[in-house]
């Protein structure tokens, strides 16, 4: 059988497409206030102009508690006008656009959303440091209906397709996982019971929109954790979805955003950048100390999910989308030859939105993405970036920064880096003296061929307890000289310490990442504001 033409017209359910490349869903971090921004529109417009057949907007939650952070879009009437502007911009470039619908479930950040996260069983989210509440049957029914309502909003906004998120241990995927789902009711136990949430959500979307738009489902082949969902059970779920007739295609993925997030991405695990992006100081310090146990590194290779996906291709007649490590034209052609109808690309298109056009014109084109994965934590810091200081899609010849003549989104953080370099993201807090973290508004480039240089021995640093304020001095009589400071308002020097400054607040900016230092700084700040201690010394 002759494989389909990679750059020829294709069809996905009722939707005609210009080629077989799909921009995979990667959260952009450009939806402040859970609404569409101009940066988000320009981001997807660039992908459409770059040659993809369809771009996917991620992540569109079906309910407010289903967001992984509070600034993610959730489908509601207020979001439709902005989404309509986005779809119109993509259609003007000749591409189709899909909305990824789902509920984050136990992956949701309850501290950011202000409401508890929901899961099949009570558990603990190590990323948000919040307890995940067990979803009741009323919650499950409400979320199923919310999928249908979100799909209707997508139709109203002009989307050509929706992608139902059934992977990465989000709500539906967490029910599929025997490691997370410990329920004893109809939604737990056997695989048939654990698959009810996923099948009901897909069926609800199909019943709501019919054949007006294409429906895809992003399904985990395996969770990448011991005791989680594995290939044999996932294949059975895929066969049920095909028999239900609720989806037009399956996009095959892997990994758990809750338990093993790097299993999907492969390549280097940027622990430094992940730690710098965490808002919670306890989580930030935890990532630095024990992050390697949670954020693991897996070697990268082209089409790293192909071997598992072959088993689905042999057992299913449903169109399949190959995801994972597709960055070369040869890889996409091999996928077509093995029976896959489409390929989905993520990081390679974040690096170069025009990669598909260049692949079509030059068969030997290679992606500039080095799979450093430093684009992943960037969306967590997007709120702190200055949109006015933006860069273009590709670096100029010879390296260096491109001129700021076009807006750039969070997905193009790698675009500021020459081919031989890699971007180090920065902390959202001011840098400590001698720290390896660059400032947020000044990205720095470190050649990939050179590892981090060893830090020079730092001078003896001060500690907050070396600048303690003597409260016992308040028992003494006030000084006779009104211009002299009272002992209780003056830091005392501890024997053996380095010279101190006048106020602890002056060193707080250098050490503010440490929780106990912030307490010292606040105490000194209160003293400065009052101008005198509680004993009213002159």
Protein Blocks (a to p, Z undefined) as FASTA:
>chain_A
ZZddfkbccdehjbccfblcdcddddehlaghhiacfklmmmmmmmmmnopabdcddddd
fbfklpfbfkbccddfklmmmmmmmmmmmmmnopacddddddekjmpcfklnopacddfb
dcddfklopacddddfklmmmmmmmmmmmmmmmmmnopabdcddfehhiaklmmmpmklm
mcfbfkghjfklmmmmmmmmmmmmmmmnommbccdddddfbgoighiacfklmmmmmmmm
mmnopafbdcddedjfklommlmngpaddfklmmmmpmblklmmmmmmmmmmmmccdddd
ehkllmmmmmmmmmpcbdcddeehiabfklmmmmmmnopabdcdfklmmmmmmlmmmmmm
mmkbccfbeolopmmmmmmmmmmpcfklccdfbdcehiajdddfbccdfklmmmmpcfkb
ccddddfbdcdehiabdcfklccdddfkbccdddddddddddfklmcccfklmmpccdfb
lkbccfklpccddehiacddfblklmmmmmmmpmklmmmmmmmmmmmmnopafkopZZ
